[in-house]
């Protein structure tokens, strides 16, 4: 851009700025209709209040009588008053005052209506309850009854698992693998396991097949790899070429020696060219033997390659099998046979309930975490349909050394028991838990319980 063009653009910009400034001053008298906005509401019959300076606003003392809702939390109300002197969107703002309007060209003073309520007291934590002990059960001198003892599934110990799809594909089978009379797994003609239909509550064993995704292409790839392996093994076992090459080499060597010996007996009985030809045939026979041996080594390596291809095909087939990660019961089913699965889709939820964790609260004024760590516990629970309370043993596996309102949390591991094929302790149940401070227990005894 030339200097003249730049000057022209600057002149136009300056003219536009002067036009906007003139327009602003021309509209300023309209703003004189705005009333002055005060900090506090005023009624029309009140006397006009004097302007309030910023120093006076800062020195205003806080109100002593707060409304009832002030103790419930913090309320911050900040708003800009509109042309009528009211807060936009409501009547909480200040009413218009009777003060005279400012002179033309001067903007009126604006105020903000701010209310800040701060809670006075912190609400205390609710008192925890204890279940009444069963009839005939009494606390010993060194026993402590836990408060709000609640059962839960052990975390991080393999007692709960979400079974997901390893790859994408159609779910063609869902159930538990069926076994024969001798305990052998049953398979159909396509190589797929024979399945018992899946249902909630079904008992499953760790590692057994629970589902199969579409795998016909994987089966075809494995079959092709098997055939290629058979061919490679035949090539690797083919010693005929090596034997033929070795025989050809020996014959050529004998012909060469015969020619050399003939010339020793009768000079020039065999021409020099013929001697060199026989020598070449012997050399070619040696190299043919070496090549046959080399081809045999390559064929042996090809066998390893085809075996690796079968291993890859087996891994592909294994990815399409959904196996039980632990022994337990099916708690929930999220997919049905025939649905399309993506990698990571949840199919089943499996639970182990032969061991249960119990979370309990203790009063730090009565006992400390160190006093109950590793101590034996007794659990009493009343199960619906069972007349007598059930008694189970366990151990405090961890007492948290963190206090909150004179309380701390401890965790106990307890062996669960069955009545009529039903577990007594179930997650979410409240129980009586008694800690025996004078009795130690081995946590390893409750580490991996099997049903």
N, C-alpha and C positions, 0 to 999 in steps of 0.2 A: 504494500500500500504506500502511495506517495505521501509526502509531507502535507500537501494541500488536502488530500482526502482525509488524513488524520485530523487536521484542523477543522474540517467541515463536520466530521462525526462528533468532535468535542463540542462544537457550537450547538449542534442539535441536542446533545445530552444536557447541556447547560440550560437550554431553552425549556426542555421537558421538565427539568427540576424546578425552574422558576414557576412554571405553570401549576405543578402539583402543590407548591408552597402557597401560591395565591389561592388555589382552590381550598386548601385547608383553612386559611384565615377567613375565607368567605363563609365556611360552614361553622366556624367557632361560635357565633351567637346562638346557634341552635342548641348547643350544649348548655347554655345558660338556663334552660328550662329544667335541668337536672337539679333536684334538691340536694343539699349537703347531707351526707350520710354519717350518722353518729354511731358510736360504739354501743350505746344502750338505747332500747326503745323509748320513744316519747309519745305522749298523747298530744293532740292539738291544743288542749287547754293549758299545757305546761309552758313555763317560761322558756325562752330560747336559752340553750346552754352555751357557755363560752367555748371557743375552740380548745381542744385538748392537745397539748404538745406531746412529743415522744417521751420526754422525761417524765411527764405526769402519768403517761400510760405505763411506763416501766415501774413506777412507784406505787401502782395500785395494789393493795394487799389482797391475798387470796381469800375467797369466801370461806367462812368457818362452817356453815351448815350446808353440807353436801346433800344432794337428793339421794334417796334409797338406792337407786341403781348405781351410784358411784362406787359402792363396795363390790359390785359384781364384775368390774373390769375397767377398761380404759376406753373413753369415748372422746374422739377428736372431731369437732365440727368446724370446718373452715369453709367459708363461702364468700363470694363477692356479691354485694348488694346491687340490685338492678336499678332502673331509672326511677322506680317508685319508692326506693328506700327499703325494699323487702328483699329477702334472700331468694334467689331464683329457685323455682320449683317448690315453694312452701311459704308458710307464714312465720317461720322462725326468725326471720331477719328483723332489722330495726324498722320501726314505722317512720314515715316521713316527718321531718322536724319542721318547726315554724321559723327557722332561721332565714334571714334574707338571702336571696340568691347572690352568687358572686358576680362581680362586674363582667360585662361582655369580654370575651377573649381569655378569661381565666377559668381553669378547670376546677371543679369543686373537689373538696377533700373527701377521700374514700376511706372507709373503715372495714375491717374484717371482724366477723363475729366468731370467736374462738372459745370453745369450752373443753376443758381437759379434766377428766375424772380418773383418778388413780385408785386401785384397790387398797383398802386399809390393812386387811388381815388375810393371810393365806388359809385356805380351807384345810382342815385336818384330814388325814387319810382315814378311810372308814375302818372300823374295828373288824378284824378277821374273826370268823367263828370256827368252832370245832364241833365235829359230830359227836353225839352222845355215844359213849362206849357201850358195846353189847353187854347184856345182862351177865353178871358173874365175872367180868373182866375189870381188874383194878390196876392202877398204876403203882409200880414199885417205887422205892425211895430214890433209885437212880434212873428212873424212867421219865421221858419227856414226851408229851402228846403234841404232835404237830398241828398247826392251824391251816385250814383250807388245803388239805392234802388232795391233789388232783392227779389222776393217771394220764399218761401220755405215751406216745410211741417213742422208743429210744432214737435219738438223733445221731447220725453219723456212724451207726453200727451195723448197717445192713439189715434192718428190720422193716424197712419200707422201701419200695422201689416202683418207679414209673417205667413201664416197658414201652419202648419207642421203636419205630421202624428204622432200620439201618440204611435203607435205600428207598428209592421210589418204585412203585409198581402196584399192581392190583393185588388185593388180599384174597387169595384163592382158598385158603384153609384157615380156620380159627378153632382151636379146641385144645384138648390134651392128647398127647400121643398114646396110641393104643398098643398094648403088648399082648403077646401070645401066652399060651399056657406055660411055656418054659421060660417066660420072662424076656423073650426076644422082641425087639421092636418090629412092628408090622409096617410094610411098605406096599404100595400098589404097583401096577405095571409101569407107570411113568417115573417111578423112583420117589414119589411123594409119600410121606407117612400117613398111615390111616389114623384119623382123628376122632376123638369123642367130642361132641359139640360143647362149646364153652358156655359157662353160666356163672353168675356171681356165687361166691362161696366155695367154688371148686378148689380142692386141695391140689397143689402142684409141687413138683420137686425141682430143686435147683438144676439147671442145665437141660431140662427136657424141652422138647419142641412144643410151642403153644400156637404158632401160626406160620404160614408159608405165603410169601408173595410170588407173583407170577415169575416162573423160572424156566419156561420151556426153551428160551433162547440160551440160557446158561447151561441147561442140560445138553443142548445141541453142540455148544462149544466144547463141552467136556468130552462128548462122544467123539468129535473130530480130533481132539487132542489125543485121545486114547488110540485111535487108528494111526495117527502120525507117529505115536510112540512105538507101536508095533512095527511099523516100517523101519524106523530108526534102529530098533533092536536087531532086525534082520540084517540091515546094512552093517551094523557094528559087529555082528557075528559072522560076517562073510570072510573067511580066511582063504577062499579059493584063489582070489587074485594074487594074494601074497605068495601062495604056494606055486602058482604058475610062473610068476615072475622069478622066483628063486630057481625053479627048474630051468627056465630059459637062460638065466645067467650062468648056471653051471655048464650047460651044453655049449654056450658060446666060449666059455673059458677053456673047455677041453679042445674045441676046434682050434682055438688060438695056440694052445700049447703044442698040438699035433703039428701045426704048420711050422712053428719055431723049431721043434725037434727034427723035422724033415730037412730043413735047411742046414742044421748042424751035421746031419749025416751026409747029405748031398747038397753042397752049396747051390743056391739058386734053383733048387727043385720046385720051390714055391716062390712065385714072384713077390716082390716087395709090396706091391699094391694089394695083393690078396692077403698078405700077412696083416697089413694095416686094416683091411676090411674086417678080418676076424677079430682083431683087437677092439675095433669099434663096436662090434656086435656084443663082445663081452662087457664093455663099458655100459652100453645101452641096457643090457640085462641087469646090471647092478642098480642103475637109476630106476628101472622099472620096479624093481623090488622095493627100493626106498619109497617110491610113489605109492605103491600098494599099501605099505605099512602106514604112510602118512594119511591116506584115505581112511584107513581103519581107525586111526586115532580121531579123525574128524567125525566119523560116524559115531564113535563112543561119546564125543561131546554133544552130538545132536540128540543122543538119548537123554542126556542131562537137560537139554533145552526143552524137549518134549515133556519130560517129567515136571519141569517148572511150569509149563503151560497147563498141565493138569492141575497143579497146585493152585494156579491162579483161577482156573475154572472152579475148583472146589471152594476157594475163598469167595468167589462171586455167588456160588450157591449158598454158602453159609451166611452171607449178608442178607439173603432173602428168607432166612429162617429166623423166626422170633422165638427166643428161648427164655425160660424163666431165670431171672437173675438170682433168685433165692427161693428157699422152700417156704411155703406159706399158703395163703388162700387168696383167691381173686376177689378183690374188694370192689372193683368197678370195671366196666367195659366201655370203651369210648369209640371203638370202630367195629363194624360188622363185616362178615364175609361178603366179598364182592365189591367193597369200597376201594377207591384209589387212594394210596398212601404216598405221601411225600416223605423225604428223609427227615426224621425227627418228630413225625406225628405220633402223638400218644395213643397207644392201643389199649393197654391194660394198666391196672394199679394192683400191686400185690403187697400183702401185709404178712408179717410174722408177729404173732401175739403170744409166743411162748415165754417171752420176757417183756416186762412192762416197767417203764420209768414212772416214778412218782415225784412230783414237785410239791414241796411243802415249805411253809413259812414258820420261823421260830422267833421267839422273843429274845433279843440280845441281853436283856436283864436277867433272863432265866438260864440261858446257856449260850456258849460262844461257838463259832464255827469249828475251832480246833477241838472242842470237847466232843463233837459228834462225828468228825471225819473218820470214816472207816469203821464205824460202830454198827452192830447188828440192829435190825429193825424187825418189828412184827406188824403185819398188816391184817386188819379185820375188815371184811366187807360183807354186806348183806345183799344177796342176789335175789332178784325176783323169782319166785317159784321154788326157792330153797329155804327150808325152815330154819336151819342152823347157820349162823354167821361163819364164813369161811376164813381160815387162818392161813397166812402165807409168810414166809421168811424172806429177808433181803438184807441189804447193806447200804449205808450212806456212801455213795461213790464220790460226791463232791459237795462241799459246803462253801458257798461263795463268801469270801472275806470282805463283803461290801454291805454296809448298813444303810438302810433307808427308814427313817422314823423308828429307830430302835428295832428294826427287823432285818433278817437276812433269809436267803433262800437256800435250800439244800435239795439234792437230788438223790433218790434211792432207786436201786435196781432190785426187782422182785421177780422170783420165779412164778409164772402164772400156772394155774391148774385148770383142768377140764372137768366139767360135770355134764354127762349125757352128750358128749361131743361138742360142748359149748364152753368157750373160755369164760372164766369167772370175771377176771379183770378185763375191762374194755376201755379204750381211750375216752377221756372225758368224765369218768366216774369219780365221785368223791368218796374217800375211804378214811378209816382211822389208821394212822401211822404212829407207832410208838417206838421211840429210840431208846435203846438200852445203853446208857453211858458206860456201864461197867463190863460190857461184852463186846469183844472185837470180832470182826468177820473178815474173811478173805474176799476181796472184790473179784478175784479171778474165778471164783466159784460161780459167779453170776454173769461172767463175761459173754459166754456163747452157749446159751441154753438151746437144746434141740427138742422138738416135740416128739 
